Structures are given as C-alpha cells and as structure tokens.
C-alpha cells in the first residue's frame, strides 16, 4: 500500500461509508474511530518504509 492508495481509501470511506453512519450512535461512531485508527496505522507504516528506503539509498550512495 502506498500514499496514493491510502488517500483513495480515505476519500472512498468519506464519500460512501461515512454518510451512512450516524455519529450520535455509539456503534457507528466506533466504526468511524476504528477506521481512522486503522488508516493512521497504515500511514505510519508507509512513512516508516519510505524513510527506511531513503536511508538505505543514502547509505548506498555514500559508500561509493
């Protein structure tokens, strides 16, 4: 998964799923909260992977 796919996932959730949910209903609010938590976790993993990739390339270039 990359940033583009995560943004698409977030946009699709906001466009198609969120309108069907009621923020005043605890169960629906929990679904929204869990999705946001899931999305945040995936974004952190993507950013960490990107950062690790950049560090690896810098190390490779510095060795030459």
Wavefront OBJ file of the C-alpha trace (Angstrom):
o trace
v 0.000 0.000 0.000
v 1.269 3.485 -0.787
v 0.209 7.062 -0.070
v -1.993 7.247 -3.154
v -3.963 4.138 -2.178
v -4.338 5.354 1.407
v -5.709 8.687 0.198
v -8.132 6.872 -2.109
v -9.237 4.634 0.743
v -9.842 7.644 2.980
v -11.740 9.516 0.244
v -13.891 6.488 -0.557
v -14.713 5.955 3.110
v -15.651 9.625 3.487
v -17.726 9.589 0.299
v -19.520 6.261 0.507
v -19.446 4.854 4.035
v -19.405 7.857 6.352
v -22.695 9.329 5.038
v -24.438 6.082 6.004
v -23.178 6.260 9.585
v -24.675 8.258 12.436
v -22.047 9.946 14.638
v -24.539 10.019 17.525
v -24.858 6.232 17.517
v -22.055 4.678 19.618
v -21.671 1.673 17.305
v -21.395 3.831 14.202
v -19.006 6.198 15.952
v -16.877 3.207 16.917
v -16.701 2.128 13.254
v -15.554 5.619 12.247
v -12.988 5.691 15.049
v -11.645 2.222 14.219
v -11.291 3.130 10.553
v -9.402 6.319 11.410
v -7.134 4.331 13.737
v -6.519 1.729 11.004
v -5.770 4.438 8.439
v -3.368 6.222 10.793
v -1.523 2.977 11.490
v -1.153 2.241 7.765
v 0.068 5.799 7.083
v 2.731 5.426 9.768
v 3.885 2.130 8.240
v 4.086 3.680 4.767
v 6.025 6.699 6.027
v 8.375 4.482 8.015
v 9.007 2.304 4.953
v 9.630 5.363 2.781
v 12.040 6.785 5.334
v 13.900 3.481 5.616
v 14.164 3.312 1.837
v 15.643 6.805 1.671
v 18.151 5.997 4.403
v 19.172 2.843 2.555
v 19.730 4.768 -0.687
v 21.752 7.430 1.116
v 23.963 4.744 2.658
v 24.475 3.071 -0.718
v 25.378 6.376 -2.367
v 27.760 7.345 0.443
v 29.633 4.052 0.120
v 30.516 4.805 -3.482
l 1 2 3 4 5 6 7 8 9 10 11 12 13 14 15 16 17 18 19 20 21 22 23 24 25 26 27 28 29 30 31 32 33 34 35 36 37 38 39 40 41 42 43 44 45 46 47 48 49 50 51 52 53 54 55 56 57 58 59 60 61 62 63 64
